[in-house]
């Protein structure tokens, strides 16, 4: 079993993917409250700190739908990014709560958003990844884990270090993430939470 790395050479084609999906706003700028009949997605998402990385994205869809939705590690405003994890010096991102319609969902791919000379670029898998499923129930929250994409560095033809690939991760940080989400959204404190941590190993090993 070996880790599979994804390299920048495949990134040109992802711009269409990134532009053709709905980008979901980060939760936490305003307090979320329980809405009867709706479900919730709880998770954290981080990007590499200290490397040329603007943010990380995960794409998912409701089963049977074509339209992709996007989870974002952070919003970028004048390159000032919020961070819920100051104790992690090499990672930056947030714990989030997202309201969704009840149903079965599919996590399908990821992207790293990076700066480049004169603009920005994307790193994303070349091949189609196995679908990772999770279920959202009405009047409950589903926790899918602490998501992260590590930016892997490579070198250009001049020998300079540049972002060259990415490695997605998912760990169970349920207590930590739930504590942060409830602190930011006390109106969700009474919401029952089902834990369905994604098996990212299906994406990173062959």
C-alpha positions, 0 to 999 in steps of 0.5 A: 500500500503506497500513498498516492500523490497528485501533481500540478500537471493535472491542475489546468483542467480543474478550473472548469470544475471550480467555476461550475459549482456552487461555492458554499459560504462559510458558517460562523460569521453569523450564528446558525440555529436549528431549522425544523426539517433540515439536516446539518453537516459538521466538519473542520477543514484546514489548509497547509500553513507556511506553504504557498497555499490560499485554501483547500476545497472539497467537492460533494453533491447530493446523490442523483444530482449533477451539481457540485457543492464546495466546502472551503477551508476559509474565505480570503479577504485581503489575504487575512484568513480566520483560524480556529486552530491556533494550536496547530502552527502548520495548519489553518482553517475552521470548524464549520456547520452547514445546513443541508437538505436531508438525504444521501451525499457523495464526496467526489474530489478535492482542490488546493487553491495556490498562488502562482506568478501573476495569478493563481492556480489549482492542484487536483487529482488527475483521475476520478476518485472513489465516491465517499458517501455520507447521510444527512438526516432531518433534525440531526447533524452528521460529523464527517471528520477533520478534513485537511489537504497537505500541500506537497512541494516540488521544484520548477525547472529553475530549481525553485520550490513550488507547490507540486501536489497534494495529499488529502487527510481525514481524522476523527477530531469529534470532541474538538470540532464539536466544541468549537462549532457549538461555541460559535453556534450555541443555537445548535447545542441541542442538535443530536450528532451522528458520526460518519468519519469519511474513509479518505484512505480510499483516496490516498492508497492503491 
